[in-house]
Structures are given as C-alpha cells and as structure tokens.
Amino acid sequence: MLDKIQNFRNFLKGSVSFQAESLAQSKELEWAHIYHDSIRGKDSLQNLGLNVGRWAGNYSFFYILNRILSDYQPKGILEMGLGESSKFISTYLTHYLFDSHHTVVEQDQDWINAFSERFKLCERSKIVHCPIVQSQLKGFPTLSYQKFEEKVTGEYDLFIVDGPFGSDRFSRFDIVSLVEKFEKGKEFILIIDDSHREGEQDTILEICSILSKKGIVYLRGDYSGVKQNTIIASEKYKFSTSL
C-alpha cells in the first residue's frame, strides 16, 4: 500500500513538472512572436543572425532589450558577458543609436578572439577582458571578474547582467559594486538574465536592499519564458518593468 502511495506521489510530481515545462515553452513561443513583431521595420535587426536561447538570452530577454534600446535610447550601455546580445546592441549603435557607447566585459580571451573573427562590433562598442576568479562571499563560493572596478569606468544608464558564469549563490555579484555608487537622481535600467536561479535572486535582493537604504526609488519587473529576466529601473524608466 505504501509503495502505491509513493508511486502515485511520484506520478503527481512528474505531472506537475511536465505541465510547468510545457507552460514555460508556450510562453517562450509567445515571446518569440512578440519579439519578431517588435523589430518589424528595422531591417538591420531582422537580417541579423542571432542564436537565441541556451547560453544566450531567450526571446523575452531580446524583446525587452529591443524595447529599451528603441524607447529609451540609453547613452551608456554596460554589458557583462560577450555574446548574441553584444551583436544586437552593436547593430543598434551602428544603425539607430548614433550618440551611444557600449562596453562589454568578458572573462575569456579565447572567446573574444573567436567572436571577433565572426562579427565586427561597432566602433563605439569596446570589449574589456576581465579574467574570472573564485572567491568567498558571505560564506559561499562565487565567481567574479578580476579587477572589475579598475577596468570598468565611465557613465552608464543601461546595465545588462549576463556574466560571468553563474554561481549557486550570490551569482554575478560584480554589478553590486556599481550599484553601491549610485546616488539619488541616478537614472538607470538593470536587466538581470537567468533571474529564476537562486544565485541571481541573491544578487537582486542585495541590489534592492542597497537602493532602498540610499532612498533611491526603483521599480522591478519580471519577464518569464523558458528563463526569467528581471528589470530593476529608476522611476524615469518605470514603464520598462511592464513592457
């Protein structure tokens, strides 16, 4: 009897898991249609070869990135992690954002070399190489960029957090060192990819705590497909949390 009950429980767990996965896939398909509709009329984006998903951003990520670049036209863009979104942003700079600059932080020099052989970034996009290091943060091992604060300078209003490799706890925590420098009146949008994971949730909570302590008004929005992306934005950019 106990075996039958356990088997039934296992069946229910499997069924719930399957339904959740199917729902996520359905949402992702919907985001794909929304994304493709959002870039209509932008030939350079429609013709850009992008590998969406897996290690790269998913369709909800590229949709909100497109809307933010189009609607708000950020002047300074800091991207953590070189990849498909770097191509997307650089194409925007070449064809649509003529007064903006873009810095990409990447951990792997071999990947920088391979990427650069296949795609030429806009002259206003630059890559900063910061090797990855492991350290302890609040009792947990975490990966971070070496000399991040020394190498990443300048003013930015859009921050894209998709690197370095994720950590189980306090993942991609380098962004916190920049948020700690924010003052009242700072206008910003942060896009945190993979925010469904515990490590990224740790980092988001820390960011929100810092902003609250500084008295900086912010809004948060979550976008979910096969992965979750989170936006944290100042009041000026509040509509980016509900695109």
Residue, then its C-alpha position, 0 to 999 in steps of 0.5 A: m500500500l505504501d509503495k502505491i502511495q509513493n508511486f502515485r506521489n511520484f506520478l503527481k510530481g512528474s505531472v506537475s513538472f511536465q505541465a510547468e515545462s510545457l507552460a514555460q515553452s508556450k510562453e517562450l513561443e509567445w515571446a518569440h512572436i512578440y519579439h519578431d513583431s517588435i523589430r518589424g521595420k528595422d531591417s538591420l535587426q531582422n537580417l541579423g543572425l542571432n542564436v537565441g536561447r541556451w547560453a544566450g538570452n531567450y526571446s523575452f530577454f531580446y524583446i525587452l532589450n529591443r524595447i529599451l534600446s528603441d524607447y529609451q535610447p540609453k547613452g551608456i550601455l554596460e554589458m557583462g558577458l560577450g555574446e548574441s546580445s553584444k551583436f544586437i546592441s552593436t547593430y543598434l549603435t551602428h544603425y539607430l543609436f548614433d550618440s551611444h557607447h557600449t562596453v562589454v566585459e568578458q572573462d575569456q580571451d579565447w572567446i573574444n578572439a573567436f567572436s571577433e573573427r565572426f562579427k565586427l562590433c561597432e566602433r563605439s562598442k569596446i570589449v574589456h577582458c576581465p579574467i574570472v576568479q573564485s572567491q568567498l562571499k558571505g560564506f559561499p563560493t562565487l565567481s567574479y571578474q578580476k579587477f572589475e572596478e579598475k577596468v570598468t569606468g565611465e557613465y552608464d544608464l543601461f546595465i545588462v547582467d549576463g556574466p560571468f558564469g553563474s554561481d549557486r549563490f550570490s551569482r554575478f555579484d560584480i554589478v553590486s559594486l556599481v550599484e553601491k555608487f549610485e546616488k539619488g537622481k541616478e537614472f538607470i535600467l538593470i536587466i538581470d538574465d537567468s533571474h529564476r536561479e537562486g544565485e541571481q535572486d541573491t544578487i537582486l535582493e542585495i541590489c534592492s536592499i542597497l537602493s532602498k537604504k540610499g532612498i533611491v526609488y526603483l521599480r522591478g519587473d519580471y519577464s518569464g519564458v523558458k528563463q526569467n529576466t528581471i528589470i530593476a529601473s529608476e522611476k524615469y524608466k518605470f514603464s520598462t518593468s511592464l513592457 
